Amino acid sequence: MATIVVMPQLGNSVESCIIVEWMIAEGDSVAVDQTLASIETDKSTMEVPSTAEGTVLKLLWEEGDEVPVKDPLIIVGEPGEDISGLVPGGDAAPVEDAPDKATAAPEQAAPAFATERATGAVSPRARALAASAGLDASTITEGSGPHGRVIERDVAAAIAAGPVLTSAARAAGVQATEGTGIGGRVSVADAGRTPEAAPASCPVTSAPAGADYPGASTSTPLKGVRKVVAKRMMESLTTTAQLTLNTTANAAGILAMRKKVKNADPALGLGKITLNDLVCFAVSRTLPKYPVFNAHLEDGVLTQFEQVHLGFACDTPRGLLVPVIRSAQALGLKAFSDEAKRLACGAIDGTIAPDFLSGGTFTVSNIGSFGIETFTPVINLPQTAILGVGAITPRPVVAADGTIGVEQRLNLSLTIDHQVIDGADGARFLRDLVAAIDNIDVTVLA
């Protein structure tokens, strides 16, 4: 019998995936564990293996479609096998010389997963797109997703079809081709409104010959990781009271330690420890003293964590990802560095498990390697603070004897949510972190 292969559950936080590319086509033979498609979650790109063997009888989605987890993905069976009863929303194949209705056998019920009338369900991506356009997703009565679910392309089609109406305008039956409300929304005030004609005194002119305005351009909808980052950054800035504090730490200690471990016996496995590892390690040792920094703020509830699950911003081909080093405060320096390398490699090549991209309690963002001295990092919700690490720069220093010298200083930028963290607490945290970095050799031994 034909077998349905479903979209797997790729992590506890993943609700749906976008099909990036099919690796097989209808009519191909597939084996168990053979890659069927490349998919993109809101955090990473992964591959879907087959859970059945046979001939691909039907691809139920197209590239670019958003597929809820555990929903049918493809149908596998024997060539020529009748699958009309398995295709979601499909009708039974016509039968020649059909028997009289009075003697026909009772029609079998369609499978439970077959597409039904709209249920009002809206996918997360569809809901986000609708909110950004000021569209009430509940007004879309027919979704093209499984079980009539409204998915992203349904919302995009509704937006392209015409102006968005406010709930009051919709109730009043207002009809207008353009609106004067927020985001161009049609409101009750636009009832009967017609576009204003240009004043008669305005001269009518034509563009100069050969003018090319605005010139060549390319429009690309935000999707995948970039779309998620855009949404989260806006949410962070509009729902928190962010304040950034800047300071510097003496970099002599971490520079000296980095030189020692780089030149250490290769058998010790310390050569790959980086300056960023040392800074993040110092952060993991400072956070337990300040529980409000190692916390989540959601719906007015502050949750403080005993363990430090340290996220670090990672630049990948798909955009910004934040892998999380779990229980970082319990790891030694080498184990800490090894775990950071494992997670960074997985994030860059797209093999990291989605669960390791969530659950962080504090985040470190380091762009100092690009020469940036200070910046304003944006809090990674629902966390309450984030540390930005800038470049190491030379600064003048006055010695005890009055002579002027040069000192290498590491730039640090701490952004706090002023709703739950006061500026003085932020200053204390930075003071202790600077001490931990200045005395990194002692910090590693503690």
Stockholm file with secondary structure:
# STOCKHOLM 1.0

chainA/1-446         MATIVVMPQLGNSVESCIIVEWMIAEGDSVAVDQTLASIETDKSTMEVPSTAEGTVLKLLWEEGDEVPVKDPLIIVGEPGEDISGLVPGGDAAPVEDAPDKATAAPEQAAPAFATERATGAVSPRARALAASAGLDASTITEGSGPHGRVIERDVAAAIAAGPVLTSAARAAGVQATEGTGIGGRVSVADAGRTPEAAPASCPVTSAPAGADYPGASTSTPLKGVRKVVAKRMMESLTTTAQLTLNTTANAAGILAMRKKVKNADPALGLGKITLNDLVCFAVSRTLPKYPVFNAHLEDGVLTQFEQVHLGFACDTPRGLLVPVIRSAQALGLKAFSDEAKRLACGAIDGTIAPDFLSGGTFTVSNIGSFGIETFTPVINLPQTAILGVGAITPRPVVAADGTIGVEQRLNLSLTIDHQVIDGADGARFLRDLVAAIDNIDVTVLA
#=GR chainA/1-446 SS CCEEEECCCCSTTCCEEEEEEESSCTTCEECTTCEEEEEECSSCEEEEECSSCEEEEEECSCTTCEEETTSEEEEEECTTCCCTTTSTTCCCCCCTTCCCTTTSCCCCCCCTTSCCSCCSCBCHHHHHHHHHTTCCGGGCCCCSSGGGCBCHHHHHHHHHHSCCBCHHHHHHTCCCSSCCSGGGCBCGGGTTCCCCCCCTTSCCCCCCTTCCSSCCCCCCCCCHHHHHHHHHHHHHHHHSCEEEEEEEEECHHHHHHHHHHHTSCGGGCCTTCCHHHHHHHHHHHHGGGCTTTSEEEETTEEEECSSCCEEECEEETTEEECCEETTGGGSCHHHHHHHHHHHHHHHHHTCSCGGGGSCCSEEEEECGGGTCCCCCCCCCTTBSEEEEEEEEEEEEEECTTSCEEEEEEEEEEEEEETTTCCHHHHHHHHHHHHHHHHTHHHHHHC
#=GC SS_cons         CCEEEECCCCSTTCCEEEEEEESSCTTCEECTTCEEEEEECSSCEEEEECSSCEEEEEECSCTTCEEETTSEEEEEECTTCCCTTTSTTCCCCCCTTCCCTTTSCCCCCCCTTSCCSCCSCBCHHHHHHHHHTTCCGGGCCCCSSGGGCBCHHHHHHHHHHSCCBCHHHHHHTCCCSSCCSGGGCBCGGGTTCCCCCCCTTSCCCCCCTTCCSSCCCCCCCCCHHHHHHHHHHHHHHHHSCEEEEEEEEECHHHHHHHHHHHTSCGGGCCTTCCHHHHHHHHHHHHGGGCTTTSEEEETTEEEECSSCCEEECEEETTEEECCEETTGGGSCHHHHHHHHHHHHHHHHHTCSCGGGGSCCSEEEEECGGGTCCCCCCCCCTTBSEEEEEEEEEEEEEECTTSCEEEEEEEEEEEEEETTTCCHHHHHHHHHHHHHHHHTHHHHHHC
//
